[in-house]
Amino acid sequence: MSEPVRPYTLVAELTYRCPLRCVYCSNPLDYGRHDRELDTTTWRRVLQEAEDLGVVQLNLTGGEPLVRDDLEELIAEARRLDLYTNLITSGIPLRRERLARFRQLGLDNVQISIQDTIPAASDRIAGLRSFERKIEVAGWVKDLGFPLTLNTVLHRDNLDRVADVVALAERLGADRLELANAQYVGWALTNRAGLLPTREQLERARGVAAQARQRLRGRMEVLFVTPDYYVDLPKACMDGWGRRFIVIAPDGLVLPCHAAHTLPGLRFESVQARPLDEIWHDSPGFAAFRGEAWMPEPCKSCDRRAIDFGGCRCQAFLLTGRAAATDPVCRLSPDHGLIEAARRAAGEPAPAELVYRGPRVPVAAQRAAE
Amino acid sequence: MDALSRPRLAAKARLRFDRKSSRYMLLYPERGLVLNPTAADVLQRCDGERTVGSIVEELARKYGHEPPAVEREVMGFLQTMADRGLVQAAP
């Protein structure tokens, strides 16, 4: 690869702890095995090392970052380093005074997730009564002068309410609205039969979002993220493996994406063992899927290989058992039939039960891994 | 946006000098724009106090160009940034 690689964004997963139990959580299924957390001093060093490497954006996330009592110190350090810092949160647990303190310390943006516009439906997905509190917190965010991003993960039970989500975002004065369809890795894959929409449902929602984007232009940025299962050509997952993003898991593992440590046969390193700069440039896990040498056909000779980088490695592994396979969402993938079968199944009634995120790996996923 | 508007950066946007590229960047949630020197000159003056007219005058002087040509360019750029929600006219 001739282009010099330089990370722009650090995704700091401060903890896997979270009071919510969302059925599509993007944390790995076995997050319970990674429950040791970096201390404040180490995170501060890591922020400095990330800035030295070229990082300008910092996402403080998790789990729920608010459960860390050193967020204040990390925000102050990020501000000192002139990082653009975004707190990605459920809004729970938070007091208004603490949020005001974050503002004084220089936090740039707050992103709050709302699971649905109907309180009971939102609480059902989150596995916790939380909707009304989230709305209250979103109000504080605006009162205190922060820009507000509202994020709603979309699936078959709430896609028909996208217009209501837009109206809620307008009422809350959101500056940015992320209408992000669930991506079927991690917990969302476990619950795919209950979450994956039909194409018709998706296209209706896309139309609503497009109208809202037009109408709100200049006031609210409206994003609509399509689920990979309904594209014909894969997305550039993470803008390509080890090209723009560094994810650091709560225990200090340095990763190219949120779930890379669930791929077998890759070795990732911890910020406790080596400086970030060395890990970014030399770590075997980062080297594994950088560039094009690893690519199989049809990627290797495809003229989109420098556009989509072969798609998502985690999705390839989860569906085919091979991390180096072409992402099956690609219509050129020999495994594309797996996606077509899932799309057909989306037209059938959903199972009654969803599996909530929790510290134990779901039984079905354990069986599949054996 | 007209000559009397007083543009300022949107609440979500922040300018930052990037040592790696020796350019200014405009950062906002999940995104960033690497700015060419002229764009950076314009955005650094979007403080909610200067009018578009005075920004044009300053830049015309700085670059030794005719104000009408500078005005066309600055207006076009600011309108694009306003449409993207990154610049607003101060009330």
HADDOCK unambig.tbl for C-alpha pairs under 7 A between the chains (distance, minus, plus):
assign (segid A and resid 54 and name CA) (segid B and resid 20 and name CA) 6.53 0.50 0.50
assign (segid A and resid 84 and name CA) (segid B and resid 27 and name CA) 6.71 0.50 0.50
assign (segid A and resid 86 and name CA) (segid B and resid 29 and name CA) 6.83 0.50 0.50
assign (segid A and resid 109 and name CA) (segid B and resid 12 and name CA) 6.71 0.50 0.50
assign (segid A and resid 109 and name CA) (segid B and resid 29 and name CA) 6.88 0.50 0.50
assign (segid A and resid 147 and name CA) (segid B and resid 11 and name CA) 5.96 0.50 0.50
assign (segid A and resid 147 and name CA) (segid B and resid 12 and name CA) 5.28 0.50 0.50
assign (segid A and resid 217 and name CA) (segid B and resid 83 and name CA) 5.85 0.50 0.50
assign (segid A and resid 217 and name CA) (segid B and resid 84 and name CA) 6.88 0.50 0.50
assign (segid A and resid 218 and name CA) (segid B and resid 82 and name CA) 5.63 0.50 0.50
assign (segid A and resid 218 and name CA) (segid B and resid 83 and name CA) 4.31 0.50 0.50
assign (segid A and resid 218 and name CA) (segid B and resid 84 and name CA) 5.27 0.50 0.50
assign (segid A and resid 218 and name CA) (segid B and resid 85 and name CA) 4.02 0.50 0.50
assign (segid A and resid 219 and name CA) (segid B and resid 85 and name CA) 5.72 0.50 0.50
assign (segid A and resid 220 and name CA) (segid B and resid 85 and name CA) 6.87 0.50 0.50
assign (segid A and resid 221 and name CA) (segid B and resid 85 and name CA) 7.00 0.50 0.50
